[in-house]
Amino acid sequence: MKTTLMAHEAAGGLVVSDPEILGGTPVFRGTRLPVSTLFEYLEDGRSIDYYLETFSSATREQVLGVLHYGQQRIEQELTA
């Protein structure tokens, strides 16, 4: 009997984790682009514009949405 693994989503559906896509690594919806690459680029001092030029499969709305989601989660955690 084969077990079916389920996909999950986060950040209001902007990010998905599907065992069938990169082994479940969180990616921007509709892409195979790991969300972690965004944070790695930002950590290295690169701009959002540079990131979007490098990875055209992600949209500005997705990137800004993920960053906004992170900000909201931090604020919620600190006010809880």
Contacts in CASP RR format, 6 or more apart in sequence:
PFRMAT RR
TARGET T0000
AUTHOR 0000-0000-0000
METHOD contacts of the structure
MODEL  1
MKTTLMAHEAAGGLVVSDPEILGGTPVFRGTRLPVSTLFEYLEDGRSIDY
YLETFSSATREQVLGVLHYGQQRIEQELTA
5 19 0 8 1.000
5 20 0 8 1.000
7 16 0 8 1.000
7 17 0 8 1.000
7 18 0 8 1.000
7 19 0 8 1.000
7 20 0 8 1.000
8 16 0 8 1.000
8 17 0 8 1.000
8 18 0 8 1.000
9 15 0 8 1.000
9 16 0 8 1.000
9 17 0 8 1.000
9 29 0 8 1.000
10 16 0 8 1.000
10 17 0 8 1.000
10 26 0 8 1.000
10 69 0 8 1.000
11 65 0 8 1.000
11 66 0 8 1.000
11 69 0 8 1.000
11 70 0 8 1.000
12 69 0 8 1.000
13 29 0 8 1.000
14 28 0 8 1.000
14 29 0 8 1.000
14 62 0 8 1.000
14 65 0 8 1.000
14 66 0 8 1.000
14 69 0 8 1.000
15 26 0 8 1.000
15 27 0 8 1.000
15 28 0 8 1.000
15 29 0 8 1.000
15 35 0 8 1.000
15 66 0 8 1.000
16 26 0 8 1.000
16 27 0 8 1.000
16 29 0 8 1.000
16 30 0 8 1.000
17 24 0 8 1.000
17 25 0 8 1.000
17 26 0 8 1.000
17 27 0 8 1.000
18 24 0 8 1.000
18 27 0 8 1.000
21 27 0 8 1.000
21 32 0 8 1.000
22 32 0 8 1.000
22 34 0 8 1.000
25 34 0 8 1.000
25 36 0 8 1.000
26 34 0 8 1.000
26 35 0 8 1.000
26 36 0 8 1.000
27 33 0 8 1.000
27 34 0 8 1.000
27 35 0 8 1.000
28 35 0 8 1.000
28 57 0 8 1.000
28 58 0 8 1.000
28 59 0 8 1.000
28 62 0 8 1.000
28 66 0 8 1.000
29 62 0 8 1.000
30 57 0 8 1.000
31 57 0 8 1.000
31 58 0 8 1.000
32 57 0 8 1.000
33 55 0 8 1.000
33 57 0 8 1.000
33 58 0 8 1.000
35 66 0 8 1.000
37 51 0 8 1.000
37 55 0 8 1.000
38 51 0 8 1.000
38 58 0 8 1.000
38 63 0 8 1.000
38 66 0 8 1.000
38 67 0 8 1.000
41 50 0 8 1.000
41 51 0 8 1.000
41 54 0 8 1.000
42 48 0 8 1.000
42 51 0 8 1.000
48 60 0 8 1.000
48 63 0 8 1.000
48 64 0 8 1.000
51 58 0 8 1.000
51 63 0 8 1.000
52 58 0 8 1.000
52 59 0 8 1.000
52 60 0 8 1.000
52 63 0 8 1.000
END
